[in-house]
Amino acid sequence: MSRESYQDLKPTVWVGKRGITNVMIDEIRRQLKDRKIIKVRWLRNTELDPAEVAASAGAVLVEVRGRTLVLREQRRLPTGHNPRNI
């Protein structure tokens, strides 16, 4: 997915005044499993650290703009795969 197409994504997770809860993290994980990439928005009066949300959900933080962030599913390497390039 190209960077320009992130703008076309509609937010599928909205964070309210309660902020990020365990239920919200579970929902983000579920949606990432289904969609591979999602957009999350939050209210102005809500304090939220995008990097912390990504780490909690086990996702990759792709982009942050204003009160919107884009998360991508973290790719898992097959067992026995050596990531070093020789």
C-alpha positions as CSV (number, residue, x, y, z in Angstrom):
1,M,0.0,0.0,0.0
2,S,1.5,3.3,-1.0
3,R,1.7,6.3,1.3
4,E,-0.9,8.3,-0.7
5,S,-3.5,5.6,-0.2
6,Y,-3.3,5.9,3.6
7,Q,-5.4,9.0,3.2
8,D,-8.1,7.0,1.6
9,L,-8.3,4.6,4.6
10,K,-11.2,5.3,6.9
11,P,-10.6,5.1,10.7
12,T,-11.9,1.8,12.0
13,V,-10.9,2.4,15.7
14,W,-12.0,5.5,17.6
15,V,-10.5,6.1,21.0
16,G,-12.8,8.0,23.4
17,K,-12.2,9.9,26.6
18,R,-11.3,6.7,28.5
19,G,-8.2,6.3,26.4
20,I,-6.6,3.0,25.4
21,T,-7.9,0.1,27.4
22,N,-7.1,-3.6,27.2
23,V,-10.3,-4.2,25.3
24,M,-9.3,-1.5,22.8
25,I,-5.8,-3.1,22.3
26,D,-7.6,-6.5,21.8
27,E,-9.8,-4.9,19.1
28,I,-6.8,-3.3,17.4
29,R,-5.1,-6.7,17.3
30,R,-8.2,-8.4,15.9
31,Q,-8.6,-5.8,13.2
32,L,-4.9,-5.9,12.3
33,K,-5.2,-9.7,11.9
34,D,-8.2,-9.2,9.5
35,R,-7.2,-6.1,7.6
36,K,-3.3,-6.0,7.9
37,I,-3.4,-2.2,8.2
38,I,-5.8,0.1,10.1
39,K,-6.3,3.7,11.0
40,V,-6.9,4.9,14.6
41,R,-8.3,8.3,15.7
42,W,-8.7,9.8,19.1
43,L,-10.4,12.7,20.7
44,R,-8.7,16.1,21.4
45,N,-9.1,15.7,25.1
46,T,-7.5,12.2,25.2
47,E,-3.8,11.8,25.9
48,L,-2.4,9.0,23.7
49,D,1.2,7.9,22.8
50,P,1.1,6.4,19.3
51,A,4.4,4.5,19.9
52,E,3.0,3.0,23.1
53,V,-0.2,1.9,21.3
54,A,1.7,0.2,18.6
55,A,4.0,-1.6,21.1
56,S,1.0,-2.7,23.1
57,A,-0.8,-4.1,20.1
58,G,2.4,-5.7,18.7
59,A,2.1,-3.6,15.5
60,V,4.3,-1.3,13.4
61,L,3.6,2.4,13.6
62,V,3.5,3.6,10.0
63,E,2.3,7.2,10.3
64,V,1.0,9.8,12.7
65,R,-0.8,12.9,11.6
66,G,-2.6,15.1,14.1
67,R,-4.9,12.8,16.1
68,T,-4.7,9.9,13.6
69,L,-2.3,7.1,13.4
70,V,-1.8,4.2,11.0
71,L,-0.8,0.8,12.2
72,R,0.5,-2.2,10.2
73,E,0.6,-5.8,11.3
74,Q,4.0,-6.9,12.3
75,R,5.5,-9.5,10.0
76,R,6.7,-12.6,11.7
77,L,9.7,-14.5,10.4
78,P,9.4,-18.2,9.9
79,T,11.1,-20.3,12.6
80,G,14.7,-21.1,11.7
81,H,15.0,-18.0,9.4
82,N,18.1,-16.0,9.9
83,P,17.4,-12.3,9.2
84,R,21.1,-11.4,8.6
85,N,22.2,-10.9,5.1
86,I,25.6,-12.5,4.4
